[in-house]
Amino acid sequence: MPYLIDGNNLIGSVSPFSQHDPRSRLDLLGQLWLFQRTTRSRLAVVFDGPSDPELIAECRQWPKFELYFARPGEKADEVLLGLIQKSKQPGTIILVTSDRELQVKGKLRGVKLLTSQEFARRLKKILKEKRKARELHKPRFATSPLETKIWLETLTKK
């Protein structure tokens, strides 16, 4: 099921940086990339403001991950609604935003809704589970028989 995300709206719920700090977008996209890889979902993120060619180039390398920026004079909400209208199956889209007006317009077009706070909780849970799984699968270094023998000899010497 594809997620259509109001990026600026979600930053306030996820990123430790201010919405106007350039690091906030990078931080959010990094978290979303891990979410996408874990859930194998399609993601489209839309931001207001000037586009960032470096971020766009980076995200092009990520499968099932699309990044959009509103053009000058255009709002991200308009881009989000345009993507919903272009969809052949809007009922499969999960729109992530806390913008009430956008929620109403999305609902009228048949999308499912998640507030930014609800998605942030889901994101946090999945990232936490991913960290735990990585810890469980960390390589453990066992001592070789020779190392064991040397240690035993060293520790048993009088």
Phi and psi in radians as a Rosetta constraint file:
Dihedral C 1 N 2 CA 2 C 2 CIRCULARHARMONIC -1.340 0.35
Dihedral N 2 CA 2 C 2 N 3 CIRCULARHARMONIC 2.471 0.35
Dihedral C 2 N 3 CA 3 C 3 CIRCULARHARMONIC -1.780 0.35
Dihedral N 3 CA 3 C 3 N 4 CIRCULARHARMONIC 2.318 0.35
Dihedral C 3 N 4 CA 4 C 4 CIRCULARHARMONIC -2.010 0.35
Dihedral N 4 CA 4 C 4 N 5 CIRCULARHARMONIC 1.982 0.35
Dihedral C 4 N 5 CA 5 C 5 CIRCULARHARMONIC -2.009 0.35
Dihedral N 5 CA 5 C 5 N 6 CIRCULARHARMONIC 2.249 0.35
Dihedral C 5 N 6 CA 6 C 6 CIRCULARHARMONIC -1.392 0.35
Dihedral N 6 CA 6 C 6 N 7 CIRCULARHARMONIC 1.646 0.35
Dihedral C 6 N 7 CA 7 C 7 CIRCULARHARMONIC -0.995 0.35
Dihedral N 7 CA 7 C 7 N 8 CIRCULARHARMONIC -0.879 0.35
Dihedral C 7 N 8 CA 8 C 8 CIRCULARHARMONIC -1.094 0.35
Dihedral N 8 CA 8 C 8 N 9 CIRCULARHARMONIC -0.613 0.35
Dihedral C 8 N 9 CA 9 C 9 CIRCULARHARMONIC -1.190 0.35
Dihedral N 9 CA 9 C 9 N 10 CIRCULARHARMONIC -0.679 0.35
Dihedral C 9 N 10 CA 10 C 10 CIRCULARHARMONIC -1.315 0.35
Dihedral N 10 CA 10 C 10 N 11 CIRCULARHARMONIC -0.511 0.35
Dihedral C 10 N 11 CA 11 C 11 CIRCULARHARMONIC -0.926 0.35
Dihedral N 11 CA 11 C 11 N 12 CIRCULARHARMONIC -0.736 0.35
Dihedral C 11 N 12 CA 12 C 12 CIRCULARHARMONIC -1.080 0.35
Dihedral N 12 CA 12 C 12 N 13 CIRCULARHARMONIC -0.425 0.35
Dihedral C 12 N 13 CA 13 C 13 CIRCULARHARMONIC -1.673 0.35
Dihedral N 13 CA 13 C 13 N 14 CIRCULARHARMONIC -0.258 0.35
Dihedral C 13 N 14 CA 14 C 14 CIRCULARHARMONIC -2.112 0.35
Dihedral N 14 CA 14 C 14 N 15 CIRCULARHARMONIC -0.779 0.35
Dihedral C 14 N 15 CA 15 C 15 CIRCULARHARMONIC -1.500 0.35
Dihedral N 15 CA 15 C 15 N 16 CIRCULARHARMONIC 2.434 0.35
Dihedral C 15 N 16 CA 16 C 16 CIRCULARHARMONIC -1.318 0.35
Dihedral N 16 CA 16 C 16 N 17 CIRCULARHARMONIC -0.190 0.35
Dihedral C 16 N 17 CA 17 C 17 CIRCULARHARMONIC -1.605 0.35
Dihedral N 17 CA 17 C 17 N 18 CIRCULARHARMONIC 2.815 0.35
Dihedral C 17 N 18 CA 18 C 18 CIRCULARHARMONIC -1.204 0.35
Dihedral N 18 CA 18 C 18 N 19 CIRCULARHARMONIC 2.721 0.35
Dihedral C 18 N 19 CA 19 C 19 CIRCULARHARMONIC -1.056 0.35
Dihedral N 19 CA 19 C 19 N 20 CIRCULARHARMONIC -0.464 0.35
Dihedral C 19 N 20 CA 20 C 20 CIRCULARHARMONIC -1.610 0.35
Dihedral N 20 CA 20 C 20 N 21 CIRCULARHARMONIC -0.076 0.35
Dihedral C 20 N 21 CA 21 C 21 CIRCULARHARMONIC -1.411 0.35
Dihedral N 21 CA 21 C 21 N 22 CIRCULARHARMONIC 2.208 0.35
Dihedral C 21 N 22 CA 22 C 22 CIRCULARHARMONIC -1.004 0.35
Dihedral N 22 CA 22 C 22 N 23 CIRCULARHARMONIC -0.473 0.35
Dihedral C 22 N 23 CA 23 C 23 CIRCULARHARMONIC -1.174 0.35
Dihedral N 23 CA 23 C 23 N 24 CIRCULARHARMONIC -0.407 0.35
Dihedral C 23 N 24 CA 24 C 24 CIRCULARHARMONIC -1.115 0.35
Dihedral N 24 CA 24 C 24 N 25 CIRCULARHARMONIC -0.691 0.35
Dihedral C 24 N 25 CA 25 C 25 CIRCULARHARMONIC -1.156 0.35
Dihedral N 25 CA 25 C 25 N 26 CIRCULARHARMONIC -0.782 0.35
Dihedral C 25 N 26 CA 26 C 26 CIRCULARHARMONIC -1.104 0.35
Dihedral N 26 CA 26 C 26 N 27 CIRCULARHARMONIC -0.744 0.35
Dihedral C 26 N 27 CA 27 C 27 CIRCULARHARMONIC -1.065 0.35
Dihedral N 27 CA 27 C 27 N 28 CIRCULARHARMONIC -0.840 0.35
Dihedral C 27 N 28 CA 28 C 28 CIRCULARHARMONIC -1.067 0.35
Dihedral N 28 CA 28 C 28 N 29 CIRCULARHARMONIC -0.820 0.35
Dihedral C 28 N 29 CA 29 C 29 CIRCULARHARMONIC -1.102 0.35
Dihedral N 29 CA 29 C 29 N 30 CIRCULARHARMONIC -0.634 0.35
Dihedral C 29 N 30 CA 30 C 30 CIRCULARHARMONIC -1.088 0.35
Dihedral N 30 CA 30 C 30 N 31 CIRCULARHARMONIC -0.764 0.35
Dihedral C 30 N 31 CA 31 C 31 CIRCULARHARMONIC -1.146 0.35
Dihedral N 31 CA 31 C 31 N 32 CIRCULARHARMONIC -0.728 0.35
Dihedral C 31 N 32 CA 32 C 32 CIRCULARHARMONIC -1.163 0.35
Dihedral N 32 CA 32 C 32 N 33 CIRCULARHARMONIC -0.609 0.35
Dihedral C 32 N 33 CA 33 C 33 CIRCULARHARMONIC -1.098 0.35
Dihedral N 33 CA 33 C 33 N 34 CIRCULARHARMONIC -0.765 0.35
Dihedral C 33 N 34 CA 34 C 34 CIRCULARHARMONIC -1.113 0.35
Dihedral N 34 CA 34 C 34 N 35 CIRCULARHARMONIC -0.709 0.35
Dihedral C 34 N 35 CA 35 C 35 CIRCULARHARMONIC -1.041 0.35
Dihedral N 35 CA 35 C 35 N 36 CIRCULARHARMONIC -0.813 0.35
Dihedral C 35 N 36 CA 36 C 36 CIRCULARHARMONIC -1.107 0.35
Dihedral N 36 CA 36 C 36 N 37 CIRCULARHARMONIC -0.744 0.35
Dihedral C 36 N 37 CA 37 C 37 CIRCULARHARMONIC -1.160 0.35
Dihedral N 37 CA 37 C 37 N 38 CIRCULARHARMONIC -0.622 0.35
Dihedral C 37 N 38 CA 38 C 38 CIRCULARHARMONIC -1.291 0.35
Dihedral N 38 CA 38 C 38 N 39 CIRCULARHARMONIC -0.773 0.35
Dihedral C 38 N 39 CA 39 C 39 CIRCULARHARMONIC -1.577 0.35
Dihedral N 39 CA 39 C 39 N 40 CIRCULARHARMONIC -0.266 0.35
Dihedral C 39 N 40 CA 40 C 40 CIRCULARHARMONIC 1.031 0.35
Dihedral N 40 CA 40 C 40 N 41 CIRCULARHARMONIC 0.585 0.35
Dihedral C 40 N 41 CA 41 C 41 CIRCULARHARMONIC -1.584 0.35
Dihedral N 41 CA 41 C 41 N 42 CIRCULARHARMONIC 2.789 0.35
Dihedral C 41 N 42 CA 42 C 42 CIRCULARHARMONIC -1.498 0.35
Dihedral N 42 CA 42 C 42 N 43 CIRCULARHARMONIC 2.424 0.35
Dihedral C 42 N 43 CA 43 C 43 CIRCULARHARMONIC -2.262 0.35
Dihedral N 43 CA 43 C 43 N 44 CIRCULARHARMONIC 2.421 0.35
Dihedral C 43 N 44 CA 44 C 44 CIRCULARHARMONIC -2.287 0.35
Dihedral N 44 CA 44 C 44 N 45 CIRCULARHARMONIC 2.176 0.35
Dihedral C 44 N 45 CA 45 C 45 CIRCULARHARMONIC -2.025 0.35
Dihedral N 45 CA 45 C 45 N 46 CIRCULARHARMONIC 2.331 0.35
Dihedral C 45 N 46 CA 46 C 46 CIRCULARHARMONIC -2.133 0.35
Dihedral N 46 CA 46 C 46 N 47 CIRCULARHARMONIC 2.272 0.35
Dihedral C 46 N 47 CA 47 C 47 CIRCULARHARMONIC -2.026 0.35
Dihedral N 47 CA 47 C 47 N 48 CIRCULARHARMONIC 2.603 0.35
Dihedral C 47 N 48 CA 48 C 48 CIRCULARHARMONIC -1.416 0.35
Dihedral N 48 CA 48 C 48 N 49 CIRCULARHARMONIC 2.842 0.35
Dihedral C 48 N 49 CA 49 C 49 CIRCULARHARMONIC 1.590 0.35
Dihedral N 49 CA 49 C 49 N 50 CIRCULARHARMONIC -3.120 0.35
Dihedral C 49 N 50 CA 50 C 50 CIRCULARHARMONIC -1.145 0.35
Dihedral N 50 CA 50 C 50 N 51 CIRCULARHARMONIC 2.536 0.35
Dihedral C 50 N 51 CA 51 C 51 CIRCULARHARMONIC -1.275 0.35
Dihedral N 51 CA 51 C 51 N 52 CIRCULARHARMONIC 2.781 0.35
Dihedral C 51 N 52 CA 52 C 52 CIRCULARHARMONIC -2.128 0.35
Dihedral N 52 CA 52 C 52 N 53 CIRCULARHARMONIC 1.787 0.35
Dihedral C 52 N 53 CA 53 C 53 CIRCULARHARMONIC -0.983 0.35
Dihedral N 53 CA 53 C 53 N 54 CIRCULARHARMONIC -0.609 0.35
Dihedral C 53 N 54 CA 54 C 54 CIRCULARHARMONIC -1.163 0.35
Dihedral N 54 CA 54 C 54 N 55 CIRCULARHARMONIC -0.753 0.35
Dihedral C 54 N 55 CA 55 C 55 CIRCULARHARMONIC -1.129 0.35
Dihedral N 55 CA 55 C 55 N 56 CIRCULARHARMONIC -0.722 0.35
Dihedral C 55 N 56 CA 56 C 56 CIRCULARHARMONIC -1.073 0.35
Dihedral N 56 CA 56 C 56 N 57 CIRCULARHARMONIC -0.797 0.35
Dihedral C 56 N 57 CA 57 C 57 CIRCULARHARMONIC -1.084 0.35
Dihedral N 57 CA 57 C 57 N 58 CIRCULARHARMONIC -0.720 0.35
Dihedral C 57 N 58 CA 58 C 58 CIRCULARHARMONIC -1.111 0.35
Dihedral N 58 CA 58 C 58 N 59 CIRCULARHARMONIC -0.812 0.35
Dihedral C 58 N 59 CA 59 C 59 CIRCULARHARMONIC -1.214 0.35
Dihedral N 59 CA 59 C 59 N 60 CIRCULARHARMONIC -0.423 0.35
Dihedral C 59 N 60 CA 60 C 60 CIRCULARHARMONIC -1.113 0.35
Dihedral N 60 CA 60 C 60 N 61 CIRCULARHARMONIC -0.410 0.35
Dihedral C 60 N 61 CA 61 C 61 CIRCULARHARMONIC -1.399 0.35
Dihedral N 61 CA 61 C 61 N 62 CIRCULARHARMONIC -0.227 0.35
Dihedral C 61 N 62 CA 62 C 62 CIRCULARHARMONIC -1.641 0.35
Dihedral N 62 CA 62 C 62 N 63 CIRCULARHARMONIC 2.055 0.35
Dihedral C 62 N 63 CA 63 C 63 CIRCULARHARMONIC -1.163 0.35
Dihedral N 63 CA 63 C 63 N 64 CIRCULARHARMONIC 2.589 0.35
Dihedral C 63 N 64 CA 64 C 64 CIRCULARHARMONIC 1.059 0.35
Dihedral N 64 CA 64 C 64 N 65 CIRCULARHARMONIC 0.476 0.35
Dihedral C 64 N 65 CA 65 C 65 CIRCULARHARMONIC -2.350 0.35
Dihedral N 65 CA 65 C 65 N 66 CIRCULARHARMONIC 2.093 0.35
Dihedral C 65 N 66 CA 66 C 66 CIRCULARHARMONIC -2.110 0.35
Dihedral N 66 CA 66 C 66 N 67 CIRCULARHARMONIC 2.483 0.35
Dihedral C 66 N 67 CA 67 C 67 CIRCULARHARMONIC -2.189 0.35
Dihedral N 67 CA 67 C 67 N 68 CIRCULARHARMONIC 2.277 0.35
Dihedral C 67 N 68 CA 68 C 68 CIRCULARHARMONIC -2.242 0.35
Dihedral N 68 CA 68 C 68 N 69 CIRCULARHARMONIC 2.610 0.35
Dihedral C 68 N 69 CA 69 C 69 CIRCULARHARMONIC -2.202 0.35
Dihedral N 69 CA 69 C 69 N 70 CIRCULARHARMONIC 2.412 0.35
Dihedral C 69 N 70 CA 70 C 70 CIRCULARHARMONIC -1.174 0.35
Dihedral N 70 CA 70 C 70 N 71 CIRCULARHARMONIC 2.467 0.35
Dihedral C 70 N 71 CA 71 C 71 CIRCULARHARMONIC -1.272 0.35
Dihedral N 71 CA 71 C 71 N 72 CIRCULARHARMONIC 2.841 0.35
Dihedral C 71 N 72 CA 72 C 72 CIRCULARHARMONIC -0.971 0.35
Dihedral N 72 CA 72 C 72 N 73 CIRCULARHARMONIC 2.322 0.35
Dihedral C 72 N 73 CA 73 C 73 CIRCULARHARMONIC 1.475 0.35
Dihedral N 73 CA 73 C 73 N 74 CIRCULARHARMONIC -0.062 0.35
Dihedral C 73 N 74 CA 74 C 74 CIRCULARHARMONIC -1.977 0.35
Dihedral N 74 CA 74 C 74 N 75 CIRCULARHARMONIC 2.637 0.35
Dihedral C 74 N 75 CA 75 C 75 CIRCULARHARMONIC -1.823 0.35
Dihedral N 75 CA 75 C 75 N 76 CIRCULARHARMONIC 2.666 0.35
Dihedral C 75 N 76 CA 76 C 76 CIRCULARHARMONIC -1.026 0.35
Dihedral N 76 CA 76 C 76 N 77 CIRCULARHARMONIC -0.598 0.35
Dihedral C 76 N 77 CA 77 C 77 CIRCULARHARMONIC -0.994 0.35
Dihedral N 77 CA 77 C 77 N 78 CIRCULARHARMONIC -0.708 0.35
Dihedral C 77 N 78 CA 78 C 78 CIRCULARHARMONIC -1.150 0.35
Dihedral N 78 CA 78 C 78 N 79 CIRCULARHARMONIC -0.688 0.35
Dihedral C 78 N 79 CA 79 C 79 CIRCULARHARMONIC -1.143 0.35
Dihedral N 79 CA 79 C 79 N 80 CIRCULARHARMONIC -0.772 0.35
Dihedral C 79 N 80 CA 80 C 80 CIRCULARHARMONIC -1.041 0.35
Dihedral N 80 CA 80 C 80 N 81 CIRCULARHARMONIC -0.817 0.35
Dihedral C 80 N 81 CA 81 C 81 CIRCULARHARMONIC -1.121 0.35
Dihedral N 81 CA 81 C 81 N 82 CIRCULARHARMONIC -0.641 0.35
Dihedral C 81 N 82 CA 82 C 82 CIRCULARHARMONIC -1.104 0.35
Dihedral N 82 CA 82 C 82 N 83 CIRCULARHARMONIC -0.708 0.35
Dihedral C 82 N 83 CA 83 C 83 CIRCULARHARMONIC -1.151 0.35
Dihedral N 83 CA 83 C 83 N 84 CIRCULARHARMONIC -0.646 0.35
Dihedral C 83 N 84 CA 84 C 84 CIRCULARHARMONIC -1.137 0.35
Dihedral N 84 CA 84 C 84 N 85 CIRCULARHARMONIC -0.777 0.35
Dihedral C 84 N 85 CA 85 C 85 CIRCULARHARMONIC -1.108 0.35
Dihedral N 85 CA 85 C 85 N 86 CIRCULARHARMONIC -0.612 0.35
Dihedral C 85 N 86 CA 86 C 86 CIRCULARHARMONIC -1.276 0.35
Dihedral N 86 CA 86 C 86 N 87 CIRCULARHARMONIC -0.353 0.35
Dihedral C 86 N 87 CA 87 C 87 CIRCULARHARMONIC -1.198 0.35
Dihedral N 87 CA 87 C 87 N 88 CIRCULARHARMONIC 2.393 0.35
Dihedral C 87 N 88 CA 88 C 88 CIRCULARHARMONIC -1.380 0.35
Dihedral N 88 CA 88 C 88 N 89 CIRCULARHARMONIC -0.352 0.35
Dihedral C 88 N 89 CA 89 C 89 CIRCULARHARMONIC -2.336 0.35
Dihedral N 89 CA 89 C 89 N 90 CIRCULARHARMONIC 1.246 0.35
Dihedral C 89 N 90 CA 90 C 90 CIRCULARHARMONIC -1.079 0.35
Dihedral N 90 CA 90 C 90 N 91 CIRCULARHARMONIC -0.398 0.35
Dihedral C 90 N 91 CA 91 C 91 CIRCULARHARMONIC -1.182 0.35
Dihedral N 91 CA 91 C 91 N 92 CIRCULARHARMONIC -0.249 0.35
Dihedral C 91 N 92 CA 92 C 92 CIRCULARHARMONIC -1.612 0.35
Dihedral N 92 CA 92 C 92 N 93 CIRCULARHARMONIC -0.116 0.35
Dihedral C 92 N 93 CA 93 C 93 CIRCULARHARMONIC -1.476 0.35
Dihedral N 93 CA 93 C 93 N 94 CIRCULARHARMONIC 2.417 0.35
Dihedral C 93 N 94 CA 94 C 94 CIRCULARHARMONIC -1.893 0.35
Dihedral N 94 CA 94 C 94 N 95 CIRCULARHARMONIC 1.958 0.35
Dihedral C 94 N 95 CA 95 C 95 CIRCULARHARMONIC -1.552 0.35
Dihedral N 95 CA 95 C 95 N 96 CIRCULARHARMONIC 2.141 0.35
Dihedral C 95 N 96 CA 96 C 96 CIRCULARHARMONIC -1.847 0.35
Dihedral N 96 CA 96 C 96 N 97 CIRCULARHARMONIC 1.872 0.35
Dihedral C 96 N 97 CA 97 C 97 CIRCULARHARMONIC -2.877 0.35
Dihedral N 97 CA 97 C 97 N 98 CIRCULARHARMONIC 2.689 0.35
Dihedral C 97 N 98 CA 98 C 98 CIRCULARHARMONIC -1.901 0.35
Dihedral N 98 CA 98 C 98 N 99 CIRCULARHARMONIC 0.079 0.35
Dihedral C 98 N 99 CA 99 C 99 CIRCULARHARMONIC -1.294 0.35
Dihedral N 99 CA 99 C 99 N 100 CIRCULARHARMONIC 1.944 0.35
Dihedral C 99 N 100 CA 100 C 100 CIRCULARHARMONIC -1.066 0.35
Dihedral N 100 CA 100 C 100 N 101 CIRCULARHARMONIC -0.732 0.35
Dihedral C 100 N 101 CA 101 C 101 CIRCULARHARMONIC -1.089 0.35
Dihedral N 101 CA 101 C 101 N 102 CIRCULARHARMONIC -0.751 0.35
Dihedral C 101 N 102 CA 102 C 102 CIRCULARHARMONIC -1.164 0.35
Dihedral N 102 CA 102 C 102 N 103 CIRCULARHARMONIC -0.646 0.35
Dihedral C 102 N 103 CA 103 C 103 CIRCULARHARMONIC -1.060 0.35
Dihedral N 103 CA 103 C 103 N 104 CIRCULARHARMONIC -0.790 0.35
Dihedral C 103 N 104 CA 104 C 104 CIRCULARHARMONIC -1.086 0.35
Dihedral N 104 CA 104 C 104 N 105 CIRCULARHARMONIC -0.819 0.35
Dihedral C 104 N 105 CA 105 C 105 CIRCULARHARMONIC -1.122 0.35
Dihedral N 105 CA 105 C 105 N 106 CIRCULARHARMONIC -0.675 0.35
Dihedral C 105 N 106 CA 106 C 106 CIRCULARHARMONIC -1.160 0.35
Dihedral N 106 CA 106 C 106 N 107 CIRCULARHARMONIC -0.742 0.35
Dihedral C 106 N 107 CA 107 C 107 CIRCULARHARMONIC -1.064 0.35
Dihedral N 107 CA 107 C 107 N 108 CIRCULARHARMONIC -0.706 0.35
Dihedral C 107 N 108 CA 108 C 108 CIRCULARHARMONIC -1.084 0.35
Dihedral N 108 CA 108 C 108 N 109 CIRCULARHARMONIC -0.470 0.35
Dihedral C 108 N 109 CA 109 C 109 CIRCULARHARMONIC -1.610 0.35
Dihedral N 109 CA 109 C 109 N 110 CIRCULARHARMONIC 0.029 0.35
Dihedral C 109 N 110 CA 110 C 110 CIRCULARHARMONIC 1.624 0.35
Dihedral N 110 CA 110 C 110 N 111 CIRCULARHARMONIC 0.162 0.35
Dihedral C 110 N 111 CA 111 C 111 CIRCULARHARMONIC -1.402 0.35
Dihedral N 111 CA 111 C 111 N 112 CIRCULARHARMONIC 2.790 0.35
Dihedral C 111 N 112 CA 112 C 112 CIRCULARHARMONIC -1.519 0.35
Dihedral N 112 CA 112 C 112 N 113 CIRCULARHARMONIC 2.683 0.35
Dihedral C 112 N 113 CA 113 C 113 CIRCULARHARMONIC -2.122 0.35
Dihedral N 113 CA 113 C 113 N 114 CIRCULARHARMONIC 2.508 0.35
Dihedral C 113 N 114 CA 114 C 114 CIRCULARHARMONIC -2.377 0.35
Dihedral N 114 CA 114 C 114 N 115 CIRCULARHARMONIC 2.321 0.35
Dihedral C 114 N 115 CA 115 C 115 CIRCULARHARMONIC -1.265 0.35
Dihedral N 115 CA 115 C 115 N 116 CIRCULARHARMONIC 2.835 0.35
Dihedral C 115 N 116 CA 116 C 116 CIRCULARHARMONIC -1.055 0.35
Dihedral N 116 CA 116 C 116 N 117 CIRCULARHARMONIC -0.647 0.35
Dihedral C 116 N 117 CA 117 C 117 CIRCULARHARMONIC -1.165 0.35
Dihedral N 117 CA 117 C 117 N 118 CIRCULARHARMONIC -0.731 0.35
Dihedral C 117 N 118 CA 118 C 118 CIRCULARHARMONIC -1.105 0.35
Dihedral N 118 CA 118 C 118 N 119 CIRCULARHARMONIC -0.769 0.35
Dihedral C 118 N 119 CA 119 C 119 CIRCULARHARMONIC -1.156 0.35
Dihedral N 119 CA 119 C 119 N 120 CIRCULARHARMONIC -0.684 0.35
Dihedral C 119 N 120 CA 120 C 120 CIRCULARHARMONIC -1.044 0.35
Dihedral N 120 CA 120 C 120 N 121 CIRCULARHARMONIC -0.708 0.35
Dihedral C 120 N 121 CA 121 C 121 CIRCULARHARMONIC -1.121 0.35
Dihedral N 121 CA 121 C 121 N 122 CIRCULARHARMONIC -0.755 0.35
Dihedral C 121 N 122 CA 122 C 122 CIRCULARHARMONIC -1.097 0.35
Dihedral N 122 CA 122 C 122 N 123 CIRCULARHARMONIC -0.775 0.35
Dihedral C 122 N 123 CA 123 C 123 CIRCULARHARMONIC -1.063 0.35
Dihedral N 123 CA 123 C 123 N 124 CIRCULARHARMONIC -0.820 0.35
Dihedral C 123 N 124 CA 124 C 124 CIRCULARHARMONIC -1.062 0.35
Dihedral N 124 CA 124 C 124 N 125 CIRCULARHARMONIC -0.745 0.35
Dihedral C 124 N 125 CA 125 C 125 CIRCULARHARMONIC -1.099 0.35
Dihedral N 125 CA 125 C 125 N 126 CIRCULARHARMONIC -0.803 0.35
Dihedral C 125 N 126 CA 126 C 126 CIRCULARHARMONIC -1.163 0.35
Dihedral N 126 CA 126 C 126 N 127 CIRCULARHARMONIC -0.704 0.35
Dihedral C 126 N 127 CA 127 C 127 CIRCULARHARMONIC -1.163 0.35
Dihedral N 127 CA 127 C 127 N 128 CIRCULARHARMONIC -0.631 0.35
Dihedral C 127 N 128 CA 128 C 128 CIRCULARHARMONIC -1.138 0.35
Dihedral N 128 CA 128 C 128 N 129 CIRCULARHARMONIC -0.775 0.35
Dihedral C 128 N 129 CA 129 C 129 CIRCULARHARMONIC -1.091 0.35
Dihedral N 129 CA 129 C 129 N 130 CIRCULARHARMONIC -0.668 0.35
Dihedral C 129 N 130 CA 130 C 130 CIRCULARHARMONIC -1.120 0.35
Dihedral N 130 CA 130 C 130 N 131 CIRCULARHARMONIC -0.726 0.35
Dihedral C 130 N 131 CA 131 C 131 CIRCULARHARMONIC -1.090 0.35
Dihedral N 131 CA 131 C 131 N 132 CIRCULARHARMONIC -0.760 0.35
Dihedral C 131 N 132 CA 132 C 132 CIRCULARHARMONIC -1.078 0.35
Dihedral N 132 CA 132 C 132 N 133 CIRCULARHARMONIC -0.751 0.35
Dihedral C 132 N 133 CA 133 C 133 CIRCULARHARMONIC -1.098 0.35
Dihedral N 133 CA 133 C 133 N 134 CIRCULARHARMONIC -0.699 0.35
Dihedral C 133 N 134 CA 134 C 134 CIRCULARHARMONIC -1.101 0.35
Dihedral N 134 CA 134 C 134 N 135 CIRCULARHARMONIC -0.689 0.35
Dihedral C 134 N 135 CA 135 C 135 CIRCULARHARMONIC -1.104 0.35
Dihedral N 135 CA 135 C 135 N 136 CIRCULARHARMONIC -0.706 0.35
Dihedral C 135 N 136 CA 136 C 136 CIRCULARHARMONIC -1.163 0.35
Dihedral N 136 CA 136 C 136 N 137 CIRCULARHARMONIC -0.529 0.35
Dihedral C 136 N 137 CA 137 C 137 CIRCULARHARMONIC -1.773 0.35
Dihedral N 137 CA 137 C 137 N 138 CIRCULARHARMONIC 0.238 0.35
Dihedral C 137 N 138 CA 138 C 138 CIRCULARHARMONIC -1.118 0.35
Dihedral N 138 CA 138 C 138 N 139 CIRCULARHARMONIC 2.443 0.35
Dihedral C 138 N 139 CA 139 C 139 CIRCULARHARMONIC -1.158 0.35
Dihedral N 139 CA 139 C 139 N 140 CIRCULARHARMONIC 2.346 0.35
Dihedral C 139 N 140 CA 140 C 140 CIRCULARHARMONIC -1.843 0.35
Dihedral N 140 CA 140 C 140 N 141 CIRCULARHARMONIC 2.344 0.35
Dihedral C 140 N 141 CA 141 C 141 CIRCULARHARMONIC -1.666 0.35
Dihedral N 141 CA 141 C 141 N 142 CIRCULARHARMONIC 2.067 0.35
Dihedral C 141 N 142 CA 142 C 142 CIRCULARHARMONIC -1.681 0.35
Dihedral N 142 CA 142 C 142 N 143 CIRCULARHARMONIC 2.640 0.35
Dihedral C 142 N 143 CA 143 C 143 CIRCULARHARMONIC -1.388 0.35
Dihedral N 143 CA 143 C 143 N 144 CIRCULARHARMONIC 2.586 0.35
Dihedral C 143 N 144 CA 144 C 144 CIRCULARHARMONIC -1.358 0.35
Dihedral N 144 CA 144 C 144 N 145 CIRCULARHARMONIC 2.837 0.35
Dihedral C 144 N 145 CA 145 C 145 CIRCULARHARMONIC -0.999 0.35
Dihedral N 145 CA 145 C 145 N 146 CIRCULARHARMONIC -0.636 0.35
Dihedral C 145 N 146 CA 146 C 146 CIRCULARHARMONIC -1.144 0.35
Dihedral N 146 CA 146 C 146 N 147 CIRCULARHARMONIC -0.781 0.35
Dihedral C 146 N 147 CA 147 C 147 CIRCULARHARMONIC -1.071 0.35
Dihedral N 147 CA 147 C 147 N 148 CIRCULARHARMONIC -0.710 0.35
Dihedral C 147 N 148 CA 148 C 148 CIRCULARHARMONIC -1.074 0.35
Dihedral N 148 CA 148 C 148 N 149 CIRCULARHARMONIC -0.783 0.35
Dihedral C 148 N 149 CA 149 C 149 CIRCULARHARMONIC -1.071 0.35
Dihedral N 149 CA 149 C 149 N 150 CIRCULARHARMONIC -0.796 0.35
Dihedral C 149 N 150 CA 150 C 150 CIRCULARHARMONIC -1.085 0.35
Dihedral N 150 CA 150 C 150 N 151 CIRCULARHARMONIC -0.773 0.35
Dihedral C 150 N 151 CA 151 C 151 CIRCULARHARMONIC -1.115 0.35
Dihedral N 151 CA 151 C 151 N 152 CIRCULARHARMONIC -0.753 0.35
Dihedral C 151 N 152 CA 152 C 152 CIRCULARHARMONIC -1.070 0.35
Dihedral N 152 CA 152 C 152 N 153 CIRCULARHARMONIC -0.761 0.35
Dihedral C 152 N 153 CA 153 C 153 CIRCULARHARMONIC -1.121 0.35
Dihedral N 153 CA 153 C 153 N 154 CIRCULARHARMONIC -0.734 0.35
Dihedral C 153 N 154 CA 154 C 154 CIRCULARHARMONIC -1.137 0.35
Dihedral N 154 CA 154 C 154 N 155 CIRCULARHARMONIC -0.750 0.35
Dihedral C 154 N 155 CA 155 C 155 CIRCULARHARMONIC -1.365 0.35
Dihedral N 155 CA 155 C 155 N 156 CIRCULARHARMONIC -0.394 0.35
Dihedral C 155 N 156 CA 156 C 156 CIRCULARHARMONIC -1.679 0.35
Dihedral N 156 CA 156 C 156 N 157 CIRCULARHARMONIC -0.064 0.35
Dihedral C 156 N 157 CA 157 C 157 CIRCULARHARMONIC -1.176 0.35
Dihedral N 157 CA 157 C 157 N 158 CIRCULARHARMONIC 2.524 0.35
